[in-house]
Amino acid sequence: MKDNFNSLHSVIGYEFNHGRSIKLTNMYCKANQNFDHLYAGNYCNLDGKLSDGNLCNYKGKLKFRRAWQETSNKTYSYTLYLIGKFDTSSIAHDILIDVEYNIGKRGHD
């Protein structure tokens, strides 16, 4: 089995004044996996037959099916934060508006 994981994360921001600012975060992740996948086996009875009656030549043993699996996953994430402070009469307010966008791609490299 072989796993690789890489990521990159960045943040940039700007403060317009004491009460208003903007921040943008970006993230990129890439993960690769290569592994042997065992599944669905058959048992060969001592009489040399499978449970469905077909003949087999590995008496008293299990025989598994296997497949080599290679996957690649990429994720892109973008988040925009708008931050503000304001007063209405004698009440102070803090506001945060957050917009997030994610893209995930999965497949074989």
Secondary structure as UniProt FT lines:
FT   STRAND          2..17
FT   TURN            18..19
FT   STRAND          20..43
FT   TURN            46..47
FT   TURN            51..52
FT   TURN            59..60
FT   STRAND          62..88
FT   TURN            89..90
FT   STRAND          91..107
//
